[in-house]
Structures are given as structure tokens and as C-alpha cells.
Amino acid sequence: MSSTKLIIGIDEAGYGPNMGPLVIAGTAWRVSENYDAVGMSNDLDPEFQAKPLRSNSKHIPIGDSKKINKDRYADEGLELGVRFLFHLQEPKFDVEIGACLKSIAELDAERIEAVAWFAEPVASSSKWRQVVESPEVYFAPAISKLDETELCFVGMRMRVIDEIEFNRELEQTNNKSTILSETSLRLVRTIIDQFAEAGETIEVFCDKHGGRNRYQGVLSHCFDQQWFTIDTEGRDLSRYHGEWHGHPIRIQFKVEGDSLFPSAAASIVAKWTREELMRRLNQFWQKSTASLNLGLEPTAGYYVDANRFAMQIQPAANSLQLDRNLWWRKK
């Protein structure tokens, strides 16, 4: 039996909108067998905090992405957290984020690049270097804290489901919650396969998936019909345990699950990726409608504003022979 365990945090960005991708990210951390992951955020404070980045900040913004993605340096806060995680994976400070994101989304990168409205990168407007003049100095206290608490970052992986793929899967399942659950759990399998050591216990922390309270069936489906025992099922928390390929597994789905550090780290990766792809989407449609002089305002893809955006781009979509089902998620 291994003396360590692998903690996996999973979170998504883009489950609710009708435009843009659904992004699901996972981060993996190796700790001692008796470590309580619920207290990880407290152990890492104040070097890691779920707070926006400011000009006098000293923390790494990792936490609920909704708490970080605000104020003057909203984009910079998300990017800094993502850059820090990539630095842990491969020590560099001036990484090309787009290339790094492709490296953790191998299953989807080629397909996403083939989608016209995601294909062209947007010139970065991030000013993270104005806040963090020396990443080496800025990152040092956080790295020391991880060493001190014996928390080892193992790696991260991601799935990116574009509108075309989302609608294709929806035709098969007729349930968007099932798409989220199955994609998330298959991502968990990928992370276990790539990062777990023989005999390690696996702990998985997920946010709740839509209104779903019961996960036993989807767990069994995604883990080759392996049996998972119900510990508890309810509106706030559903928790299960089982075994797979010699690994004891404990997995929970919790309201505000992204408050736990491993899921919070996944949250900022997913949120930053979706934000980047939405910038590309808006850029594509603004260029495509330029001759119409619409003054097209960008959209975040949520239903009410997405309807406004869809009405404005429809003439350009018709001209480009882009059927609505290619760029509009049906649910």
C-alpha cells in the first residue's frame, strides 16, 4: 500500500451559456496518506488566496474563479494563477499560455483549432507584468509554502467541448448534466491513468453537476461498470467510495466544491481557457460583421445576451453558410 495519496480537483466553466465552449479542468496533487485535503486552503494561506489581483498583491490568486475574476486586474489575476501552475509543471516564467493549454487538452486541441471562431488567437491585453515585475521573486514564497506543507503538484489535464461537439453529445444523451458528469469522470480516469502511482488512494473533489444529486450510475458507467458504494447523497453533498485498477477511490460532489483548493486550481484553469476562447469567438464575429457596421458588442455567451448577439450575427452566419447548430448550444 502506498504511503501517499493523489488528490484530484475538478471544475468547469461554461456549463450555463448557449455560446462558447464547455471547459472542464482537473489538477492533481500528491500528499501523505493521512493528509486532510479539506484543510488545504487554510494550510496555504496567505500565499494562496481567492482574492483579486491588485497592484500591491503578494498572493497567488487560486480559488473560486468568480472571486478572482473581478476589479481592475481581473484578467491578470486569472492568468497569474494559471502561469503559476504551469511554472510548477515546467519551471518557466514567460511561457506561451496558448501552447501550454494545448498541451493539457490533447484530446480536443486539434478539433478546437479547426473551429473557425476559435482558430485565430487574440493579441493579449493582459498587464500581469505590470503587477508582477519579477515572477521568480513573486512566486518564491508560494513555492516555499508548498514545500513546507509537503504538497506536491503533479499535473493537470483539461477537456474543451465546443458547440458542435456539445450538440452532438446532446443528441445522444438529451441531458446536459450527463455531458458534464461523464466528461468530468472520464477526465478523472485520464488523470489517474497518467499520474497515479501503484496502490495509491485517490480522492476526487468535484462541484455539483447541475441539479444532479445521484451519481452512482454515472460513476459505474464511466469506470467500466465498477461498483461504487453510496456514503451519502443529498442536495449539498453526494459522496461515494470504490476501487478501480488497485486504487481505493473516494469521490465527492459538493455545492461550492470549488472552495476546496484542488478544485479551485482547476476552476481558474477552466475559467481562463473559456475566457480566452470567448475572446477569439467575439473577435471572429466582429470581423465577420464589420461590413454591416453593427458596432457588435462582445458577449459572454449567456442566454439573454447571447440571443442579442445571435440576432446581430445571423446575416453574417448565413453569408458564411454557418448553420445555427454549429455555433449555438441547444441547451
C-alpha positions as CSV (number, residue, x, y, z in Angstrom):
1,M,0.0,0.0,0.0
2,S,1.3,3.4,-1.0
3,S,2.1,5.9,1.8
4,T,0.8,8.7,-0.4
5,K,-2.5,9.6,-2.0
6,L,-3.4,11.5,-5.1
7,I,-5.9,14.4,-4.7
8,I,-7.8,15.4,-7.8
9,G,-9.8,18.6,-8.1
10,I,-12.3,19.0,-11.0
11,D,-14.2,22.1,-12.0
12,E,-15.9,23.6,-15.1
13,A,-16.5,26.9,-16.8
14,G,-19.2,27.5,-19.4
15,Y,-21.9,25.0,-18.3
16,G,-24.7,27.5,-18.4
17,P,-24.1,29.6,-21.6
18,N,-25.5,28.9,-25.1
19,M,-22.4,30.1,-26.9
20,G,-18.8,29.2,-26.5
21,P,-17.2,26.0,-25.1
22,L,-17.8,24.0,-22.0
23,V,-14.3,23.7,-20.4
24,I,-13.6,21.1,-17.6
25,A,-10.2,21.1,-15.9
26,G,-8.6,18.9,-13.3
27,T,-5.5,19.3,-11.1
28,A,-3.6,16.6,-9.3
29,W,-1.7,16.9,-6.0
30,R,0.3,14.2,-4.1
31,V,0.2,14.3,-0.3
32,S,0.8,12.0,2.6
33,E,-1.8,9.3,3.1
34,N,-3.2,10.9,6.3
35,Y,-3.4,14.4,4.9
36,D,-6.9,16.1,5.1
37,A,-7.5,17.9,1.8
38,V,-10.4,19.8,3.2
39,G,-7.9,22.0,5.2
40,M,-5.6,22.5,2.3
41,S,-6.8,26.1,1.6
42,N,-6.1,27.1,5.2
43,D,-2.7,25.5,5.1
44,L,-1.7,27.5,2.0
45,D,-3.0,30.9,3.3
46,P,-1.8,33.7,2.9
47,E,0.4,32.8,-0.1
48,F,-2.6,31.5,-2.0
49,Q,-5.9,33.3,-1.7
50,A,-9.2,33.5,-3.6
51,K,-8.9,37.3,-4.0
52,P,-8.5,39.6,-7.0
53,L,-5.0,40.7,-8.0
54,R,-4.1,44.2,-7.1
55,S,-1.1,46.4,-7.7
56,N,0.3,45.7,-4.2
57,S,-0.7,42.0,-4.1
58,K,1.7,39.3,-2.8
59,H,-0.5,36.2,-3.1
60,I,-1.1,33.7,-5.9
61,P,-4.8,34.1,-7.0
62,I,-6.1,30.5,-6.7
63,G,-9.6,29.9,-5.5
64,D,-13.2,30.3,-6.8
65,S,-12.6,32.0,-10.2
66,K,-15.7,34.2,-9.6
67,K,-13.9,35.8,-6.7
68,I,-10.7,36.3,-8.6
69,N,-12.0,37.5,-12.0
70,K,-13.1,41.0,-10.9
71,D,-11.8,44.5,-10.5
72,R,-9.0,46.2,-12.5
73,Y,-6.7,43.2,-12.8
74,A,-9.4,40.5,-13.4
75,D,-7.7,39.0,-16.5
76,E,-4.3,39.4,-14.9
77,G,-5.4,37.6,-11.7
78,L,-6.6,34.5,-13.7
79,E,-3.6,34.5,-15.9
80,L,-1.1,34.7,-13.0
81,G,-2.8,31.7,-11.3
82,V,-2.6,29.7,-14.5
83,R,1.0,30.7,-15.1
84,F,2.0,29.7,-11.6
85,L,0.5,26.2,-12.1
86,F,2.3,25.8,-15.5
87,H,5.5,27.0,-13.7
88,L,5.1,24.2,-11.2
89,Q,4.7,21.7,-14.1
90,E,7.7,23.1,-16.1
91,P,9.7,25.9,-14.5
92,K,9.4,28.8,-16.9
93,F,8.2,32.4,-16.4
94,D,7.5,33.6,-20.0
95,V,5.5,30.6,-21.2
96,E,3.2,30.9,-24.2
97,I,0.0,30.2,-22.5
98,G,-1.9,29.1,-25.6
99,A,0.7,26.4,-26.3
100,C,0.6,25.2,-22.7
101,L,-3.1,24.9,-22.7
102,K,-3.0,22.8,-25.8
103,S,-0.5,20.5,-24.0
104,I,-3.1,19.7,-21.3
105,A,-6.1,19.3,-23.7
106,E,-4.6,16.7,-26.1
107,L,-8.0,15.1,-26.9
108,D,-9.6,18.4,-28.0
109,A,-6.9,20.8,-29.2
110,E,-6.9,19.8,-32.9
111,R,-10.7,19.8,-33.1
112,I,-10.9,23.2,-31.4
113,E,-8.3,24.7,-33.7
114,A,-10.5,23.6,-36.7
115,V,-13.5,25.6,-35.4
116,A,-13.4,28.9,-37.3
117,W,-14.4,31.2,-34.4
118,F,-11.7,29.6,-32.1
119,A,-8.9,29.4,-34.6
120,E,-7.3,32.8,-34.5
121,P,-5.6,33.9,-31.3
122,V,-6.3,37.3,-29.9
123,A,-3.5,39.8,-29.1
124,S,-3.1,39.7,-25.3
125,S,-4.1,42.7,-23.4
126,S,-3.0,41.2,-20.1
127,K,-0.9,43.5,-17.9
128,W,0.2,40.9,-15.4
129,R,3.9,42.0,-15.8
130,Q,2.9,45.5,-14.5
131,V,1.8,43.8,-11.3
132,V,4.5,41.2,-11.1
133,E,7.7,42.6,-12.3
134,S,9.8,39.6,-11.3
135,P,7.9,36.3,-11.3
136,E,10.9,34.5,-9.8
137,V,10.7,36.7,-6.7
138,Y,6.9,36.8,-6.7
139,F,6.4,33.0,-6.9
140,A,9.1,32.1,-4.4
141,P,7.0,32.4,-1.2
142,A,4.2,30.3,-2.7
143,I,6.7,27.6,-3.8
144,S,8.2,27.6,-0.3
145,K,4.8,27.2,1.2
146,L,4.1,24.1,-0.9
147,D,7.4,22.6,0.1
148,E,6.8,23.4,3.8
149,T,3.4,21.8,3.7
150,E,4.7,18.8,1.6
151,L,2.1,19.4,-1.1
152,C,3.4,18.2,-4.5
153,F,1.7,19.5,-7.7
154,V,1.6,16.5,-10.0
155,G,0.0,18.0,-13.1
156,M,-3.3,19.0,-14.8
157,R,-5.5,18.0,-17.7
158,M,-8.5,19.6,-19.4
159,R,-11.4,18.9,-21.8
160,V,-12.8,21.5,-24.1
161,I,-16.2,20.8,-25.6
162,D,-17.1,23.2,-28.4
163,E,-20.7,23.9,-29.5
164,I,-20.6,21.4,-32.3
165,E,-19.4,18.6,-30.1
166,F,-21.7,19.6,-27.3
167,N,-24.8,19.4,-29.6
168,R,-23.6,16.1,-31.0
169,E,-23.3,14.6,-27.5
170,L,-26.7,16.2,-26.5
171,E,-28.3,14.2,-29.3
172,Q,-27.1,11.0,-27.7
173,T,-27.9,11.9,-24.1
174,N,-30.6,14.5,-24.3
175,N,-29.2,15.8,-20.9
176,K,-26.6,18.5,-20.5
177,S,-25.9,17.3,-16.9
178,T,-24.9,13.9,-18.3
179,I,-22.5,15.5,-20.6
180,L,-20.9,17.4,-17.7
181,S,-20.8,14.3,-15.4
182,E,-19.5,11.8,-18.0
183,T,-16.8,14.2,-19.4
184,S,-15.7,15.1,-15.9
185,L,-15.4,11.5,-14.7
186,R,-13.6,10.4,-17.9
187,L,-11.2,13.3,-17.2
188,V,-10.7,11.8,-13.7
189,R,-9.8,8.5,-15.3
190,T,-7.3,10.1,-17.6
191,I,-5.6,11.9,-14.7
192,I,-5.5,8.6,-12.6
193,D,-4.0,6.7,-15.6
194,Q,-1.4,9.3,-16.2
195,F,-0.3,10.4,-12.7
196,A,-1.3,7.8,-10.0
197,E,1.4,5.5,-8.5
198,A,0.7,1.8,-7.8
199,G,-1.7,1.3,-4.9
200,E,-2.2,5.0,-4.2
201,T,-5.5,6.1,-2.7
202,I,-7.4,8.5,-4.9
203,E,-9.5,11.4,-3.5
204,V,-11.6,13.3,-6.0
205,F,-13.4,16.6,-5.3
206,C,-16.0,17.9,-7.7
207,D,-18.6,20.7,-7.7
208,K,-22.2,19.6,-8.0
209,H,-23.3,18.9,-11.6
210,G,-26.3,21.0,-12.4
211,G,-29.2,19.8,-10.2
212,R,-27.9,16.2,-10.1
213,N,-27.8,14.6,-6.6
214,R,-27.3,10.9,-7.6
215,Y,-24.0,9.9,-9.2
216,Q,-23.7,6.1,-8.6
217,G,-24.9,5.1,-12.0
218,V,-22.8,7.5,-14.0
219,L,-19.7,6.6,-11.8
220,S,-20.2,2.9,-12.7
221,H,-20.7,3.7,-16.3
222,C,-17.5,5.8,-16.6
223,F,-15.4,3.3,-14.6
224,D,-16.0,0.2,-16.6
225,Q,-19.1,-0.9,-14.5
226,Q,-17.1,-0.8,-11.3
227,W,-19.3,-0.7,-8.2
228,F,-19.3,2.5,-6.1
229,T,-20.9,2.5,-2.6
230,I,-23.0,5.4,-1.6
231,D,-21.8,7.2,1.5
232,T,-24.3,10.0,1.3
233,E,-26.5,11.6,-1.3
234,G,-28.2,14.9,-0.9
235,R,-28.7,18.5,-2.2
236,D,-25.5,19.7,-0.6
237,L,-23.2,16.7,-0.8
238,S,-23.0,13.3,-2.5
239,R,-20.1,11.1,-1.7
240,Y,-19.0,7.6,-2.8
241,H,-16.2,5.1,-2.4
242,G,-15.0,2.2,-4.5
243,E,-11.9,0.6,-6.1
244,W,-10.5,0.8,-9.6
245,H,-7.3,-0.8,-11.0
246,G,-6.0,-1.4,-7.5
247,H,-6.7,2.2,-6.3
248,P,-9.1,2.8,-3.5
249,I,-11.2,5.8,-4.7
250,R,-13.2,8.3,-2.7
251,I,-15.2,10.9,-4.7
252,Q,-17.5,13.7,-3.7
253,F,-19.7,16.2,-5.5
254,K,-20.3,19.2,-3.3
255,V,-22.1,22.5,-3.5
256,E,-19.4,25.2,-3.9
257,G,-16.9,22.4,-4.4
258,D,-14.5,24.9,-6.0
259,S,-13.9,26.3,-2.5
260,L,-11.6,23.3,-1.9
261,F,-8.1,24.1,-3.2
262,P,-7.6,21.3,-5.8
263,S,-10.9,22.2,-7.4
264,A,-10.2,25.9,-7.1
265,A,-7.0,25.5,-9.0
266,A,-8.9,23.6,-11.7
267,S,-11.5,26.4,-11.6
268,I,-9.1,29.1,-12.7
269,V,-7.6,27.0,-15.5
270,A,-11.1,26.3,-16.8
271,K,-12.2,29.9,-16.5
272,W,-9.1,31.4,-18.1
273,T,-9.4,28.9,-21.0
274,R,-13.0,29.7,-21.6
275,E,-12.3,33.5,-21.4
276,E,-9.6,33.1,-24.0
277,L,-11.8,31.2,-26.4
278,M,-14.6,33.7,-25.9
279,R,-12.2,36.5,-26.9
280,R,-11.5,34.6,-30.1
281,L,-15.2,34.0,-30.7
282,N,-16.0,37.7,-30.3
283,Q,-13.1,38.7,-32.5
284,F,-14.2,36.3,-35.3
285,W,-17.8,37.7,-35.3
286,Q,-16.8,41.3,-35.0
287,K,-14.6,40.8,-38.1
288,S,-17.3,38.9,-39.9
289,T,-19.9,41.6,-39.3
290,A,-17.5,44.6,-39.8
291,S,-19.1,45.4,-43.2
292,L,-22.5,45.6,-41.6
293,N,-21.5,48.5,-39.3
294,L,-23.2,46.9,-36.3
295,G,-20.8,48.1,-33.7
296,L,-21.1,44.5,-32.4
297,E,-20.6,44.4,-28.6
298,P,-18.9,41.2,-27.3
299,T,-20.9,38.5,-25.5
300,A,-20.1,36.2,-22.6
301,G,-22.5,33.6,-24.2
302,Y,-25.2,33.6,-21.6
303,Y,-28.8,33.2,-22.8
304,V,-30.3,36.7,-22.8
305,D,-27.2,38.5,-24.2
306,A,-26.4,35.5,-26.4
307,N,-29.8,35.9,-28.1
308,R,-29.0,39.6,-28.8
309,F,-25.6,38.6,-30.2
310,A,-27.1,35.8,-32.3
311,M,-29.7,38.1,-33.9
312,Q,-26.9,40.5,-34.9
313,I,-24.6,37.9,-36.3
314,Q,-27.3,35.9,-38.2
315,P,-26.8,37.7,-41.5
316,A,-23.1,37.1,-41.4
317,A,-23.6,33.5,-40.4
318,N,-26.0,33.0,-43.3
319,S,-23.4,34.5,-45.7
320,L,-20.7,32.2,-44.3
321,Q,-23.2,29.2,-44.5
322,L,-22.8,28.5,-40.8
323,D,-25.9,26.8,-39.6
324,R,-27.0,27.9,-36.2
325,N,-26.5,24.4,-34.7
326,L,-22.8,24.9,-35.3
327,W,-22.4,27.9,-33.1
328,W,-25.4,27.7,-30.7
329,R,-25.7,25.1,-28.0
330,K,-29.2,23.7,-27.9
331,K,-29.3,23.5,-24.0
